[in-house]
Amino acid sequence: MNPMRFRILLFALLASLTPLAAQITGGTIDYNESYTFEFGDWMPKDRKDEMRKRMADGEFDRTGRLLFSTDAFSYSQLPSDNPGRGRWGRNQENPDVFYTSMADSTVTDRREVMDQSFIMEDKWIAPEWNIAKMKVGMKEIPLPTQLATAVSIEGDTLTAYFTPSIPLGIGPRGYGGLPGAIVYLKVQKNNRTTEYKMTTMQPNAENDMTKPADEKIITREEFDKQMKRAREMRERRMRSWRRGRG
């Protein structure tokens, strides 16, 4: 979205909702997801340059949508308008769903591992956020924002900006627990970075948020075991591919 159009939409929103915090009890927030990561020595330089340019041009960017109420929030990627865009290792037809109940502090996520889908249901473990004492805002988002940092239970380094104007502890991909909605989030681990930036918001809009219930239910511990097997399989394939290249 054009940055000026984004600002106009948000300023119109702020003008129509006074006081903002007192009136928002649900709705939707869309985020732009962008990705950057380093390529190993196994990839030829010309291919690396091509992939870096495609990332910089936003070819792998996706749109994610957060549905929320005062009791729960749910996040998933939207289908891409362009079938050729944003398909880097992501399921277009049956995307992951990150459902968090703030009412009973549980997560019920639909996740895919090695072409198998599961419902990962367990206790919601919110990051232990460190909120900056100085109020550092984001110029790109014309809302009052504050900076917070944390390390997730998966070991990801998190950098977030949240707005107390929406006093619900919600955010993209199941991240939350702050005294306000996350409007920007950076997730970093192993030379890979994913950024989520709010682009549009529809306060108090009706949404069809439902808890996933269409797959086998497993615990977080079982899910982590599945993820470990998937990583080991990818590493074996990569070692085999490298040996094949001599």
N, C-alpha and C positions, 0 to 999 in steps of 0.2 A: 504494500500500500504506500502511496505517496506520503512522505512524512508530514507535509502541510495538511493534507486531507485528514490524516490521523489526528493531528492537533485540533483541527476544526471540529471533528467528531467528538473528541474528548471534552473540549471546551463547551460544546453544546450540551453534552451530557451533564457536565458540572453545573451549568446554568439551570438545567431543568430539574436537578435533584438537589434540593436544599432543605435541611442539611443532608449531605450524601450518605454519611454513615448510618443515619437513623432510618433510612428508607430501603437500603439494599438488603434483601433477605434471600436472594437467589438470582439465577440467571446463567449467562454463558460468557466465557472469555476465550477468544482465539489467540493463539500464539504462533509466531513463526519459529520453526525449528531449523537451526543451521548447524553444520557439522564441519569440523576440521580434524585431521589426524595425519600423523607422519607415516611415510611409506618406508618399508625396510629396504635393505640393500638388494633384495631379490628382484625389485622392480627396476626396469631400465629407466635411465634418466629422462628420455623423451616422454615415456609413459607417465612418469611422476609429474613432469611439468604440465602435461595435458590434464591429469586428474586434479592438480592444484588449481589450475585455471577454472575447471568446471566447478570445483567447490567454491572458489571466490565469486564466480558468476551466479551462485545460488542454485545450480542445477540439481543438487541433492536436497535442497530445502523442502520442508514439508510444513503443513498447517496442522496444528493440534487444537482440539477444542476441550475446554474445561466446562463441565456442567456442575452447578453447585446449588446447595441450599444451606440453611443454618445447621443441618444435621450431617450432611455428607457432601463429598465431591468426587467426580469421576472424570478421567482424562483418557483420550485416545486420539490417534491421528485420523484426519479426514482423508477420504479418497482423493488422489491427485487429479486435477482437471486435465493435466497433460500426462497420458500414460507413459511417456518417455522420461518424465521427470520424477525425481525423488524415489527411485526404486532401489537404492543402494541397500540391499540386504533386508528390506522391510516388506512385510506382508500387507498387500493392498486390500485383499478381500476379507481377511479376518484379523484386523489389527489387535494388538495388545490393548487391554482395558485395565486402567488402574483406578479401582474403586476404594474409597476410604470413608469409613463411617466415623465421624467425630462423636456421635452419640454414644457408641459403645467401644470406641478405640480399637477397631479392627480394620484389616485390609482384606479385600476379596478381589484379587487381580486375576484376569484371564491372560496367561502368558504362553508363548510358544517357544519350545525348545526342540531343536532337531526335527522339525515338521510335526511335532506333537503339541497339542494344546492342553493346558491344565488350568484349574482354578487354584491359585495359591491363596490359602486363607490362613490368617494368623493375626497376632497382636500388631497393632499399629505402633511402630517405633519411630517417632518423629526425631529429626536431627536435633542435637544439642546446640542450638544456635547461639552465636556470639553477636549481639547487636551493637553496632558502633555507637559510641557515646556522642560523637559529633554527627549531626544530621547531614549526611552526604546524599544529595539527590542525583537523579539522572536527567540530563538536559533533554534527552530524546523523548521522555515521557512527562507531559505536563500535569503530573499529579504529585502531591507531596509524598516523597519516598524516603526510606531509610535503608541503610546498608547492613547486611548480616552475613556471617560466614559460618561454615560448619564442615564436618566430615561425616559422611553418611555411614550407615552400618556396613555398606559394601566397600567402604574405603575411598569413595569419591570425594574430591574437594569441591565444596559448594560455595558459590558466591551469589547472593540474592539481593534484589531490591524489592521491598514490599511497601504497600501503601496502607497506612492506618485509616484512610478514607473508606476502605472496604474492610471492616473489622472482623473478617473471618479468616481463620488460619488455613487457607487453601492455596493450591499452586499446581503447576504442571507435573505430570508423571508421578503423582502420589506424594510429592514433596509439599510440606506444609508445617503447621505448628508455630507460625509466627503470629504476632498480633496484628495481622493484616494480610491481604492477598498479595501473593508474589506476582510482580509485573515483569520481572527479568530474573533469569536464573542461568548461571553458568556451571556446568558439571564437567570436571576434569579428572582424568585418570589415564595413566600409561600413554602419554602423548596423544590422547584423544580428547576433544572438547566438543560438547554439545551446548548450544545456547538456545534459550527459550525467551522470546520477547513478545509481550502483549501487543497486539495490533488493533483489536476491536473488542468492545464489551457491550453486552445487551443486559442491562440490569433488570431483574424481576421478570425476565422473559420465561415463558413456559419451556420446559425441556423434558425429555423422555428418559431421564436418568434412572437406570435400573441396575441392581446388583447382578453381576455375571453368575450364571447358574447352569451353564450348558456343557460343562466338561467335568472330568474327574477332579475331585478335590484332594489337594495335597498340602502339607505343611511347608513353612518356609525352609525348614531343615531338609526336607525331601526335595524341594525345588532347587536349593543350593547344590545338592548332590547331582541333580540333572544338569545344572549349568556347568559344574566341574567336568562331568563326562563330555559335554559338548565342547568345552575348551580343549580338553585333552585330545579329542578326535580331530579338531581343527589343527592343532599343533602337529599331530602325526601326519596329517595330509600335507601340511606345509613342509615338513622335513622330507617327506617322500618326493614332493614336487621339486625341492631344491636338489636332492640327490639325482633326480632325473635330468636336471639341467647340467649336471656334471660339476 
